[in-house]
Amino acid sequence: MHRATPLIALCATALLSLSLSGTSFGAGRAEPNPAPVTVPEIRNWEGLSGRWHLTDDSRIVLAPKDARRLGPTARMLATELAQQEAIRPQVVTGVPRTGDIALVLGRPAGVDAAEGYRLGLDRTATVEAVDTQGVLYGTRTLLQALRTSAAPHTVARGTATDWPTQPSRGQMLDVGRKHFPVPYLKQQIRQMAWYKLNTFHLHLTDWNGYRIESEKHPEIVAEQHYTKAELRDLDAYAARYGVTIVPEIDLPGHAVAIGDARPDLAFTCESLARPNSQWEGSDRGHWTLDYTKPATRAFARDLISEVAGIFRGPYLHIGTDEIPLGDAQKNCPELVAYQKEKGYPYTGDVLVEFINDLDAAVRSHGKTTQVWQWWDYQQTTSIDPDRRIVVNEWLSPPEGRASDGYQVIGVQDGPLYVSPGFGATPGKYGFFDIRKTYKDYAFTAQPGILGYRVARWSDRTQTLPIGWVDYFGRRPVAVVADRTWAKPAGSDVRPFLDRYDQVGDAPQVATADPADLESQIGANPGLLSQDGWSASATSAETAQEQAGAERAVDNDPYTHWHSSYDATLPQQLSVDLGGERRIAGIRYMPRQDGGINGMVKEFEVLVSQNGKNWRAVAEGAFPADRTEFVAPFEATSARHVALRVLSEHGPQNTYASVAELDAVRAR
């Protein structure tokens, strides 16, 4: 029996030992194969019968004309196949043969988009696309299809023709309020490519930290920051995975740390320096840099020049959100004096002038400016920002701004916001309700809308573990990936979550310390589908709440099984997997409603062939934490798996509850 060590997020137990299955459906009247299980879901699939096999003799084959452009993707794929499938194909040029993987730059039928691709699975596995980005995405589909296949090292034969609905798809991560280490940022890049997301917006500065090395203004740089060398390396790393980094310097608000170091650049009027609003840090002073001063604007242009020289992408974000409004501006003598000097009818015009001034600086470096929607929120202006600026629309849906002639990114507060420092339970501000966003949010495709991002904010998370913060962004990022690729609105999130669990995370890369909990973020090698499962328990509360055992295997994180209120520990939740399966661990998700009663502490994991005769395969204790944990054990065959709850973190040590119980797939 193995003592389990619960790990943050989904902890991989090891490289799985895989064996080759050589069977196919054969000839005759076989039904066409269903589409492979992937995230995002494949747009078009034409199924054949039989299976394509990855073997020790499989190669990754490039045409000589494509070798230079596709070589990096081919070598990356070879490494990932070695990690995931324990088979490392040789990368060669020439003509593919049976069992090979061919990567081709061409113009596949039915695919015009640069990010689209055609994956043909028959004698060979052929990925063809117009551009390298499409080929990369085709390899993500192949990797996911291999991982989720019922038979090891095989994929159902057929043809996928696939392309995205939205041009820009991604996430914003607030590394200004909370410093995230570079290995975590690289893991996020791999995960984004895994989901075919192409944009990583880094909010690099905020009230408590300017996190970019600055040679011109070193006095403003936070102790925890990224060097220029680290950021250049991160930018190059992202490019290999087809991800564009959008760096953000948030000016002139959110500037407490800058103003503390350079008070000569900050407003002295109390209404703009210390608005003491709901914004974290706004009670500290120096919230707003004095954007009427030539010195402040020259300082901002210095920062723009430095950051523009680090990142190779086409965009630079200058923030410009959450400047105090209305009376706060009218009560600032410096701002009002500048407004009158310039002859502007409104104080808000000065912010627009500042935006256009910095936009010219950004464009002088060959880049396009991005800003947050704010300049016209609850205030009137007589001038507008240049329409070449890309607006991140967060206070409203993006359709209106796009119709007004701007290029827009949808990042709407509410349906697209993750802010677990504010809200970590359904219904709270900052909680991304995957049920509602997946089913109801439009993700409108229209001229002017460049795409959508999930915004992951770090307010009030400075002392919280990265794994905890990561947990609340995991499913939202995947939801945005699925919906912005091709999935229309109107679908129940539960089948998607079943796909999400099966697909798991991008193949891991080596870490300096594999025992480090943070290094295990994004280490899910794939779970079994819950389709066909049933559950039972030694007791269940069905009178005062609907908490039957079946709620632990319904692909809904927001329902849970709870033992009967009048029962005592130990309690056991048993799951029938619907057939004998090879498993290598269980994943336990605690109740997600904020309650602590029943949150599992000490436990045993049991397996059985018949649901009567059980044997223990793992034991341990889960932390008092709402994130998900894996209890790994040696790969074994079983039809039934059970979690036996011995103690809880709740004060009475009486109850047991589970939001979701899953099984880790083994080969």
C-alpha positions as CSV (number, residue, x, y, z in Angstrom):
1,M,0.0,0.0,0.0
2,H,1.3,3.5,-0.9
3,R,1.0,6.5,1.3
4,A,-0.4,9.3,-0.9
5,T,1.0,12.8,-0.9
6,P,-1.7,15.2,-1.9
7,L,-0.5,17.8,-4.4
8,I,-1.7,21.2,-5.5
9,A,-3.7,21.1,-8.7
10,L,-3.4,17.8,-10.6
11,C,-0.2,16.0,-9.8
12,A,1.3,13.6,-12.2
13,T,2.5,10.4,-10.6
14,A,5.2,9.6,-13.2
15,L,5.7,9.0,-16.9
16,L,3.1,6.3,-17.6
17,S,4.2,2.9,-18.8
18,L,2.5,2.5,-22.2
19,S,1.9,-0.6,-24.3
20,L,0.9,-0.8,-27.9
21,S,-2.5,-2.1,-29.0
22,G,-2.5,-3.3,-32.6
23,T,-6.2,-4.0,-33.1
24,S,-8.5,-2.1,-35.4
25,F,-12.2,-2.1,-36.1
26,G,-11.5,-4.2,-39.2
27,A,-13.4,-4.2,-42.5
28,G,-17.1,-4.5,-43.2
29,R,-19.9,-2.3,-41.9
30,A,-18.0,-0.6,-39.1
31,E,-19.5,2.7,-37.8
32,P,-17.4,5.8,-38.5
33,N,-15.1,6.8,-35.6
34,P,-16.3,9.6,-33.4
35,A,-14.1,12.7,-33.1
36,P,-11.2,12.5,-30.7
37,V,-11.7,14.1,-27.3
38,T,-9.9,17.5,-27.3
39,V,-10.0,21.0,-25.9
40,P,-11.0,23.0,-27.8
41,E,-13.4,20.7,-29.5
42,I,-12.7,19.9,-33.2
43,R,-14.8,22.0,-35.5
44,N,-15.3,19.4,-38.3
45,W,-14.6,15.7,-38.2
46,E,-15.1,13.0,-40.8
47,G,-14.7,9.6,-39.2
48,L,-13.3,6.5,-40.8
49,S,-12.9,3.0,-39.2
50,G,-9.8,1.6,-37.7
51,R,-7.0,3.3,-35.9
52,W,-3.7,5.0,-36.7
53,H,-0.8,3.6,-34.6
54,L,2.2,5.4,-33.1
55,T,5.0,2.9,-32.9
56,D,8.7,2.8,-32.1
57,D,9.3,3.0,-35.8
58,S,7.2,6.2,-36.3
59,R,9.0,9.2,-37.5
60,I,8.2,12.9,-37.8
61,V,8.7,13.7,-41.5
62,L,9.2,17.1,-43.1
63,A,9.4,18.0,-46.8
64,P,12.9,19.5,-47.5
65,K,11.2,22.8,-48.4
66,D,9.5,23.0,-45.0
67,A,12.4,21.8,-42.8
68,R,13.7,25.2,-41.7
69,R,10.3,26.6,-40.8
70,L,8.8,23.4,-39.2
71,G,11.9,22.0,-37.6
72,P,11.3,23.7,-34.2
73,T,7.7,22.4,-34.1
74,A,8.8,18.9,-35.1
75,R,11.5,18.7,-32.5
76,M,9.1,20.1,-29.8
77,L,6.5,17.4,-30.8
78,A,9.2,14.7,-30.6
79,T,10.0,15.7,-27.0
80,E,6.4,15.9,-26.0
81,L,5.6,12.5,-27.5
82,A,8.5,11.1,-25.4
83,Q,7.1,12.7,-22.3
84,Q,3.5,11.6,-22.9
85,E,3.8,8.4,-24.9
86,A,7.3,7.2,-24.0
87,I,8.1,7.1,-27.7
88,R,10.5,9.6,-29.3
89,P,10.2,9.7,-33.1
90,Q,13.2,10.7,-35.1
91,V,12.7,14.0,-37.1
92,V,13.7,13.5,-40.7
93,T,13.1,14.9,-44.2
94,G,11.7,12.8,-47.0
95,V,8.6,10.8,-47.9
96,P,6.3,9.6,-45.0
97,R,5.6,5.9,-44.6
98,T,3.0,4.0,-42.7
99,G,2.9,5.0,-39.0
100,D,4.8,8.3,-39.6
101,I,3.7,11.8,-38.6
102,A,4.0,14.2,-41.6
103,L,4.0,18.0,-41.0
104,V,3.3,20.0,-44.1
105,L,3.0,23.6,-45.1
106,G,0.4,23.8,-47.9
107,R,-3.1,24.9,-48.5
108,P,-5.4,22.1,-47.2
109,A,-8.9,21.9,-48.6
110,G,-11.4,23.9,-46.6
111,V,-8.8,25.8,-44.5
112,D,-7.9,29.3,-45.4
113,A,-7.1,30.7,-41.9
114,A,-3.5,31.0,-40.9
115,E,-4.3,29.2,-37.6
116,G,-6.4,26.5,-39.2
117,Y,-5.1,23.1,-40.0
118,R,-6.1,19.7,-41.5
119,L,-5.2,16.5,-39.5
120,G,-5.6,13.4,-41.6
121,L,-5.3,10.1,-39.7
122,D,-5.1,7.1,-41.9
123,R,-1.9,5.3,-43.1
124,T,0.0,8.3,-41.7
125,A,-0.9,11.2,-39.4
126,T,-0.6,14.2,-41.6
127,V,-0.9,17.8,-40.3
128,E,-1.2,20.3,-43.1
129,A,-1.7,24.1,-42.7
130,V,-1.1,27.4,-44.4
131,D,1.2,28.6,-41.7
132,T,3.4,27.2,-38.9
133,Q,0.9,28.3,-36.3
134,G,-1.7,26.0,-37.8
135,V,0.8,23.1,-37.9
136,L,1.5,23.7,-34.2
137,Y,-2.2,23.5,-33.4
138,G,-2.6,20.4,-35.4
139,T,0.1,18.8,-33.3
140,R,-1.8,19.8,-30.1
141,T,-4.8,18.0,-31.4
142,L,-2.7,14.9,-32.2
143,L,-1.2,14.9,-28.7
144,Q,-4.6,15.3,-27.0
145,A,-6.1,12.6,-29.2
146,L,-3.4,10.1,-28.2
147,R,-3.8,10.9,-24.6
148,T,-7.6,10.5,-24.5
149,S,-7.7,7.4,-26.8
150,A,-9.1,4.3,-25.2
151,A,-6.2,2.3,-26.7
152,P,-2.7,3.3,-26.0
153,H,-0.6,4.8,-28.7
154,T,-3.5,5.0,-31.2
155,V,-5.9,7.5,-32.6
156,A,-9.2,6.9,-34.4
157,R,-8.8,7.3,-38.1
158,G,-10.5,10.2,-39.7
159,T,-10.0,13.8,-40.8
160,A,-10.2,16.9,-38.7
161,T,-10.6,20.3,-40.4
162,D,-10.3,23.0,-37.8
163,W,-9.9,26.7,-37.4
164,P,-10.8,29.4,-34.8
165,T,-13.7,31.8,-34.7
166,Q,-11.8,34.5,-32.9
167,P,-8.4,35.9,-34.0
168,S,-7.1,36.7,-30.5
169,R,-7.7,34.3,-27.7
170,G,-6.0,34.3,-24.4
171,Q,-5.6,35.4,-20.8
172,M,-4.4,38.3,-18.8
173,L,-2.4,37.6,-15.7
174,D,-1.9,40.2,-13.0
175,V,1.8,39.9,-12.1
176,G,1.9,43.4,-10.8
177,R,0.1,42.9,-7.6
178,K,1.5,39.4,-7.2
179,H,4.8,38.3,-8.5
180,F,4.6,34.9,-10.3
181,P,7.9,33.1,-10.9
182,V,9.1,32.6,-14.5
183,P,8.6,28.8,-14.4
184,Y,4.9,29.4,-13.7
185,L,4.7,31.8,-16.6
186,K,6.3,29.3,-18.9
187,Q,3.9,26.6,-17.7
188,Q,1.0,29.0,-18.6
189,I,2.4,29.5,-22.0
190,R,2.6,25.7,-22.6
191,Q,-1.0,25.4,-21.3
192,M,-2.2,28.2,-23.6
193,A,-0.7,26.5,-26.6
194,W,-2.2,23.2,-25.5
195,Y,-5.6,24.9,-25.7
196,K,-4.7,26.8,-28.9
197,L,-4.7,30.2,-27.2
198,N,-2.4,32.8,-28.7
199,T,-2.3,35.9,-26.5
200,F,-0.7,36.3,-23.0
201,H,-1.4,39.7,-21.6
202,L,1.0,40.4,-18.7
203,H,-0.2,43.2,-16.3
204,L,3.4,43.9,-15.2
205,T,2.8,46.9,-12.9
206,D,0.4,48.0,-10.2
207,W,0.1,50.0,-7.0
208,N,2.5,47.8,-5.1
209,G,5.1,47.0,-7.7
210,Y,6.8,48.0,-10.9
211,R,8.1,44.5,-11.9
212,I,10.2,45.3,-15.0
213,E,13.9,46.0,-14.7
214,S,14.6,49.6,-15.6
215,E,18.1,50.9,-16.4
216,K,16.8,54.5,-16.8
217,H,14.7,54.5,-13.6
218,P,16.0,51.8,-11.3
219,E,14.5,53.6,-8.3
220,I,11.0,52.5,-9.2
221,V,11.7,48.8,-9.6
222,A,10.2,46.4,-7.0
223,E,12.4,43.9,-5.2
224,Q,10.5,41.1,-6.8
225,H,10.8,41.8,-10.5
226,Y,11.7,40.4,-13.8
227,T,15.0,41.2,-15.4
228,K,15.1,42.2,-19.0
229,A,17.0,39.0,-19.8
230,E,14.2,36.9,-18.2
231,L,11.5,38.8,-20.1
232,R,13.4,38.4,-23.4
233,D,13.8,34.7,-22.8
234,L,10.1,34.5,-21.8
235,D,9.1,36.3,-25.0
236,A,11.2,33.9,-27.1
237,Y,9.8,30.9,-25.2
238,A,6.2,32.2,-26.0
239,A,7.0,32.6,-29.7
240,R,8.0,28.9,-29.9
241,Y,4.5,28.0,-28.7
242,G,2.8,30.5,-30.9
243,V,1.9,32.8,-28.1
244,T,2.2,36.6,-28.3
245,I,3.0,38.5,-25.1
246,V,1.2,41.8,-24.6
247,P,3.2,43.7,-21.9
248,E,1.3,46.3,-19.8
249,I,2.6,49.3,-17.9
250,D,-0.4,50.6,-16.0
251,L,-0.2,54.5,-16.1
252,P,-1.0,57.0,-14.8
253,G,-3.2,55.3,-12.1
254,H,-2.3,52.3,-9.9
255,A,1.0,54.1,-9.5
256,V,1.6,54.1,-5.7
257,A,4.9,52.3,-5.9
258,I,6.2,54.6,-8.6
259,G,5.0,57.7,-6.8
260,D,6.6,56.6,-3.6
261,A,9.9,56.4,-5.4
262,R,9.3,59.5,-7.5
263,P,6.9,61.8,-5.5
264,D,7.9,64.6,-7.9
265,L,5.9,62.9,-10.6
266,A,2.7,62.3,-8.6
267,F,-0.3,64.4,-8.0
268,T,-0.3,66.2,-4.7
269,C,-4.0,66.9,-4.6
270,E,-5.6,64.5,-2.1
271,S,-8.5,63.6,-4.4
272,L,-6.3,62.0,-7.0
273,A,-3.4,61.0,-4.8
274,R,-5.5,59.2,-2.2
275,P,-9.0,58.5,-3.6
276,N,-9.4,55.8,-0.9
277,S,-12.0,54.0,-3.0
278,Q,-12.6,50.3,-3.3
279,W,-9.4,49.9,-5.3
280,E,-6.7,48.1,-3.3
281,G,-3.9,50.5,-2.4
282,S,-5.9,53.6,-3.1
283,D,-5.6,54.7,0.5
284,R,-1.8,54.8,0.4
285,G,-1.2,58.0,-1.5
286,H,0.5,58.6,-4.9
287,W,-2.3,56.6,-6.6
288,T,-2.2,58.8,-9.7
289,L,0.9,60.2,-11.5
290,D,0.5,63.9,-12.5
291,Y,-0.2,63.5,-16.2
292,T,-0.3,67.2,-16.7
293,K,3.5,67.5,-16.1
294,P,5.9,67.3,-19.0
295,A,8.4,65.5,-16.7
296,T,5.8,62.7,-16.1
297,R,5.1,62.3,-19.7
298,A,8.9,62.1,-20.5
299,F,9.2,59.6,-17.7
300,A,6.4,57.5,-19.2
301,R,8.0,57.6,-22.7
302,D,11.2,56.3,-21.1
303,L,9.4,53.3,-19.7
304,I,7.6,52.7,-23.1
305,S,11.0,52.8,-24.9
306,E,12.5,50.2,-22.5
307,V,9.6,47.8,-22.6
308,A,9.2,48.1,-26.4
309,G,12.8,47.0,-26.7
310,I,12.2,43.9,-24.7
311,F,9.2,42.3,-26.4
312,R,9.0,41.5,-30.1
313,G,5.2,41.4,-30.3
314,P,3.1,44.0,-32.1
315,Y,1.4,45.5,-29.0
316,L,2.2,47.5,-25.9
317,H,-0.5,48.2,-23.3
318,I,-0.3,51.5,-21.3
319,G,-3.2,50.8,-18.9
320,T,-4.9,54.2,-18.3
321,D,-7.8,52.8,-16.2
322,E,-9.3,53.7,-12.8
323,I,-8.3,57.3,-12.6
324,P,-10.6,59.0,-10.0
325,L,-13.6,60.5,-11.6
326,G,-16.0,63.4,-11.4
327,D,-15.6,65.5,-8.2
328,A,-12.2,64.0,-7.6
329,Q,-10.9,65.6,-10.8
330,K,-12.7,68.9,-10.2
331,N,-11.2,69.1,-6.7
332,C,-7.7,68.8,-8.0
333,P,-6.3,72.3,-8.6
334,E,-3.3,71.1,-10.8
335,L,-5.6,69.2,-13.1
336,V,-8.2,72.0,-13.4
337,A,-5.5,74.5,-14.0
338,Y,-4.1,72.4,-16.9
339,Q,-7.6,71.9,-18.3
340,K,-8.2,75.7,-18.4
341,E,-4.8,76.4,-19.8
342,K,-5.5,74.0,-22.7
343,G,-9.0,75.2,-23.2
344,Y,-10.6,71.9,-22.7
345,P,-14.3,71.9,-21.7
346,Y,-13.9,68.8,-19.5
347,T,-11.2,67.5,-17.1
348,G,-11.6,64.1,-18.7
349,D,-10.1,65.6,-21.9
350,V,-6.7,65.7,-20.2
351,L,-6.6,61.9,-19.8
352,V,-7.5,61.5,-23.5
353,E,-4.6,63.9,-24.4
354,F,-2.3,61.8,-22.2
355,I,-3.4,58.6,-23.9
356,N,-2.9,60.1,-27.4
357,D,0.5,61.4,-26.3
358,L,1.7,58.0,-25.1
359,D,0.1,56.3,-28.2
360,A,2.4,58.4,-30.4
361,A,5.4,57.2,-28.3
362,V,4.3,53.5,-28.7
363,R,3.8,53.9,-32.4
364,S,7.2,55.5,-32.8
365,H,8.6,52.1,-31.8
366,G,6.5,50.3,-34.5
367,K,3.9,48.9,-32.1
368,T,0.2,49.3,-31.5
369,T,-1.2,50.7,-28.3
370,Q,-3.7,48.9,-26.1
371,V,-5.6,50.6,-23.3
372,W,-8.3,49.7,-20.8
373,Q,-11.8,51.2,-21.3
374,W,-12.1,54.0,-18.8
375,W,-11.7,57.5,-20.4
376,D,-15.5,57.8,-21.1
377,Y,-16.8,55.8,-18.1
378,Q,-19.1,58.1,-16.0
379,Q,-17.5,61.2,-17.5
380,T,-17.7,63.3,-20.6
381,T,-14.9,64.2,-23.0
382,S,-14.8,66.4,-26.1
383,I,-12.0,64.4,-27.7
384,D,-11.4,60.7,-28.2
385,P,-8.4,58.4,-28.2
386,D,-6.9,57.7,-31.6
387,R,-8.9,54.9,-33.3
388,R,-5.8,53.0,-34.1
389,I,-5.6,52.2,-30.3
390,V,-7.0,48.8,-29.3
391,V,-9.4,49.0,-26.5
392,N,-9.7,46.3,-23.8
393,E,-13.4,46.6,-23.0
394,W,-14.1,45.5,-19.4
395,L,-17.0,47.6,-18.2
396,S,-19.4,46.4,-20.9
397,P,-19.6,44.0,-23.8
398,P,-17.3,44.7,-26.7
399,E,-20.0,45.0,-29.5
400,G,-20.8,48.7,-28.9
401,R,-17.2,49.9,-29.0
402,A,-16.5,47.9,-32.1
403,S,-19.4,49.5,-33.8
404,D,-18.0,52.9,-32.9
405,G,-14.9,52.2,-35.0
406,Y,-12.4,50.8,-32.5
407,Q,-10.5,47.6,-32.5
408,V,-11.6,45.8,-29.4
409,I,-10.7,43.0,-27.0
410,G,-13.5,41.6,-24.9
411,V,-12.4,41.3,-21.2
412,Q,-15.8,41.9,-19.5
413,D,-15.9,42.2,-15.8
414,G,-18.1,39.4,-14.4
415,P,-18.3,36.8,-17.1
416,L,-14.6,37.0,-18.0
417,Y,-13.0,38.0,-14.6
418,V,-11.2,35.8,-12.2
419,S,-10.3,37.6,-8.9
420,P,-10.2,35.0,-6.2
421,G,-8.9,37.5,-3.6
422,F,-12.3,39.0,-3.8
423,G,-14.6,36.1,-4.6
424,A,-13.8,32.3,-4.4
425,T,-17.4,31.0,-4.2
426,P,-20.3,31.1,-6.7
427,G,-22.2,34.4,-6.6
428,K,-19.3,36.5,-5.2
429,Y,-17.7,39.3,-7.1
430,G,-14.6,38.1,-8.9
431,F,-15.8,34.5,-9.2
432,F,-15.9,33.2,-12.8
433,D,-19.0,31.0,-13.0
434,I,-18.0,28.5,-15.7
435,R,-21.6,27.3,-16.0
436,K,-22.9,30.7,-17.0
437,T,-20.0,31.9,-19.2
438,Y,-19.8,28.6,-21.1
439,K,-23.5,28.5,-21.8
440,D,-24.6,32.1,-22.1
441,Y,-21.7,34.5,-23.0
442,A,-21.9,35.5,-26.6
443,F,-18.2,35.7,-27.6
444,T,-19.5,37.7,-30.6
445,A,-17.6,37.5,-33.8
446,Q,-18.0,40.8,-35.7
447,P,-15.8,43.4,-37.5
448,G,-13.8,45.3,-34.9
449,I,-13.8,42.6,-32.3
450,L,-10.3,41.1,-32.3
451,G,-11.1,38.5,-29.7
452,Y,-11.5,37.8,-26.0
453,R,-9.4,37.2,-22.8
454,V,-10.0,35.9,-19.4
455,A,-8.7,38.4,-16.9
456,R,-7.0,36.9,-13.9
457,W,-6.6,39.6,-11.2
458,S,-4.4,39.3,-8.1
459,D,-6.0,41.7,-5.8
460,R,-5.6,40.6,-2.1
461,T,-3.7,37.5,-3.1
462,Q,-0.2,38.6,-2.2
463,T,0.2,36.1,0.7
464,L,-1.8,33.3,-0.9
465,P,0.0,30.3,-2.5
466,I,0.4,30.4,-6.2
467,G,-1.3,26.9,-6.5
468,W,-4.4,28.4,-4.8
469,V,-4.6,31.4,-7.1
470,D,-3.9,29.1,-10.1
471,Y,-6.7,26.8,-9.3
472,F,-9.4,29.4,-9.8
473,G,-8.1,30.3,-13.2
474,R,-7.7,26.7,-14.6
475,R,-11.2,26.0,-15.8
476,P,-11.9,29.6,-16.9
477,V,-8.9,29.6,-19.2
478,A,-10.1,26.3,-20.8
479,V,-13.7,27.7,-21.1
480,V,-12.5,30.7,-23.0
481,A,-10.3,28.5,-25.2
482,D,-13.2,26.2,-26.1
483,R,-15.7,29.0,-26.7
484,T,-13.4,31.3,-28.7
485,W,-12.2,28.5,-31.0
486,A,-15.5,27.3,-32.4
487,K,-18.1,26.2,-29.8
488,P,-21.3,28.3,-30.0
489,A,-23.3,29.4,-27.0
490,G,-26.1,27.3,-25.5
491,S,-24.3,24.1,-24.3
492,D,-24.2,22.6,-20.8
493,V,-20.8,23.0,-19.3
494,R,-20.7,19.4,-17.8
495,P,-19.8,17.5,-21.1
496,F,-17.1,20.1,-21.6
497,L,-15.7,19.5,-18.1
498,D,-15.6,15.8,-18.8
499,R,-13.5,16.6,-21.9
500,Y,-11.4,19.0,-19.9
501,D,-10.6,16.3,-17.4
502,Q,-9.7,13.7,-20.0
503,V,-7.4,16.1,-21.9
504,G,-5.5,17.2,-18.9
505,D,-2.5,19.5,-19.0
506,A,0.2,20.2,-21.5
507,P,3.1,17.7,-21.3
508,Q,5.4,18.6,-18.4
509,V,8.9,19.8,-18.7
510,A,11.7,18.9,-16.2
511,T,11.7,20.9,-13.0
512,A,14.6,21.6,-10.7
513,D,12.8,20.0,-7.8
514,P,10.0,17.6,-8.7
515,A,9.0,17.4,-5.0
516,D,8.1,21.1,-5.0
517,L,4.4,21.5,-4.9
518,E,4.4,24.5,-7.2
519,S,6.3,22.5,-9.8
520,Q,3.3,20.2,-10.0
521,I,0.9,22.9,-11.2
522,G,-0.4,21.8,-14.6
523,A,0.7,18.1,-14.2
524,N,-2.5,16.3,-14.9
525,P,-1.8,13.5,-17.3
526,G,-5.5,12.9,-18.1
527,L,-8.4,11.5,-16.1
528,L,-11.0,9.0,-17.1
529,S,-14.4,10.1,-18.5
530,Q,-17.2,9.9,-15.9
531,D,-19.5,8.7,-18.7
532,G,-21.3,5.6,-17.5
533,W,-20.2,5.9,-13.9
534,S,-22.4,5.5,-10.8
535,A,-21.8,6.2,-7.1
536,S,-23.0,5.0,-3.8
537,A,-22.1,5.9,-0.2
538,T,-22.4,4.6,3.3
539,S,-24.7,7.5,4.0
540,A,-26.0,10.6,2.2
541,E,-27.9,13.7,3.3
542,T,-31.1,14.1,1.2
543,A,-33.5,15.8,3.6
544,Q,-31.9,19.1,4.6
545,E,-29.9,19.3,1.3
546,Q,-29.8,17.3,-1.9
547,A,-26.4,15.7,-1.5
548,G,-26.6,12.2,-2.8
549,A,-23.6,10.2,-3.8
550,E,-24.3,10.7,-7.5
551,R,-23.4,14.4,-7.1
552,A,-19.8,13.5,-6.7
553,V,-19.6,12.1,-10.3
554,D,-21.8,14.5,-12.2
555,N,-19.0,16.7,-13.7
556,D,-20.5,19.6,-11.8
557,P,-18.0,21.2,-9.3
558,Y,-20.8,23.1,-7.6
559,T,-22.7,20.1,-6.4
560,H,-21.4,17.7,-3.8
561,W,-22.1,14.5,-1.9
562,H,-22.4,15.0,1.9
563,S,-22.8,12.2,4.4
564,S,-26.0,12.1,6.5
565,Y,-26.1,14.8,9.2
566,D,-26.9,12.2,11.8
567,A,-24.1,9.7,10.8
568,T,-20.5,9.6,12.1
569,L,-17.1,8.9,10.6
570,P,-15.8,6.9,8.9
571,Q,-17.8,7.2,5.7
572,Q,-17.2,5.8,2.3
573,L,-17.9,7.1,-1.2
574,S,-17.8,4.3,-3.8
575,V,-17.7,4.7,-7.6
576,D,-18.5,2.0,-10.2
577,L,-16.4,3.0,-13.3
578,G,-18.7,1.0,-15.6
579,G,-16.1,-1.5,-16.5
580,E,-12.6,-2.6,-15.6
581,R,-10.1,0.2,-16.1
582,R,-6.4,0.9,-15.5
583,I,-6.1,3.7,-12.9
584,A,-3.1,5.3,-11.2
585,G,-4.7,7.6,-8.6
586,I,-7.8,9.5,-7.6
587,R,-8.5,13.2,-7.8
588,Y,-10.5,14.7,-4.9
589,M,-12.2,18.0,-5.2
590,P,-13.6,19.5,-1.9
591,R,-16.9,21.2,-1.7
592,Q,-16.8,24.5,-3.6
593,D,-19.5,26.5,-1.7
594,G,-17.1,27.8,1.0
595,G,-18.3,25.4,3.7
596,I,-15.8,23.4,5.7
597,N,-18.0,20.7,7.1
598,G,-17.0,17.4,5.6
599,M,-13.8,18.7,4.0
600,V,-11.7,15.5,3.9
601,K,-8.6,15.3,6.1
602,E,-7.4,11.7,6.7
603,F,-8.4,9.1,4.1
604,E,-7.8,5.8,2.4
605,V,-8.3,4.9,-1.2
606,L,-9.7,1.4,-1.9
607,V,-10.2,-0.5,-5.2
608,S,-12.3,-3.6,-6.0
609,Q,-13.3,-5.7,-8.9
610,N,-16.7,-6.5,-7.6
611,G,-17.6,-3.7,-5.2
612,K,-17.5,-6.1,-2.3
613,N,-14.0,-7.2,-1.7
614,W,-11.8,-4.0,-1.3
615,R,-8.1,-3.5,-1.0
616,A,-6.3,-0.3,0.1
617,V,-3.9,1.3,-2.4
618,A,-3.3,4.7,-0.8
619,E,-3.7,6.6,2.4
620,G,-2.9,10.1,3.5
621,A,-4.3,13.5,4.6
622,F,-5.5,16.3,2.3
623,P,-4.8,19.9,3.4
624,A,-7.6,22.2,4.6
625,D,-7.8,23.8,1.2
626,R,-10.6,24.2,-1.5
627,T,-8.3,23.3,-4.4
628,E,-8.2,19.9,-5.9
629,F,-5.7,17.2,-5.0
630,V,-4.5,13.9,-6.4
631,A,-3.7,10.8,-4.3
632,P,-1.5,8.7,-6.6
633,F,-0.8,5.0,-6.4
634,E,0.8,2.2,-8.5
635,A,-1.2,1.5,-11.7
636,T,-3.8,-1.1,-11.1
637,S,-6.9,-2.6,-12.8
638,A,-10.2,-2.1,-11.1
639,R,-13.9,-1.6,-11.8
640,H,-14.6,0.1,-8.5
641,V,-12.7,2.8,-6.6
642,A,-13.6,4.3,-3.2
643,L,-12.6,7.1,-0.9
644,R,-12.9,6.2,2.7
645,V,-13.0,9.3,4.9
646,L,-11.5,8.9,8.3
647,S,-11.4,12.5,9.6
648,E,-12.4,16.0,8.4
649,H,-11.2,19.5,8.7
650,G,-14.6,20.7,10.0
651,P,-14.9,21.4,13.7
652,Q,-17.1,18.5,14.6
653,N,-15.1,15.7,12.9
654,T,-18.3,14.1,12.0
655,Y,-19.0,14.7,8.3
656,A,-17.7,13.8,4.9
657,S,-18.3,15.6,1.6
658,V,-16.9,15.4,-2.0
659,A,-17.6,17.8,-4.9
660,E,-16.0,15.5,-7.5
661,L,-14.2,12.2,-7.4
662,D,-12.2,11.3,-10.5
663,A,-9.8,8.6,-11.5
664,V,-6.3,9.2,-13.0
665,R,-5.9,7.3,-16.3
666,A,-3.1,4.7,-16.4
667,R,-1.8,2.8,-19.4
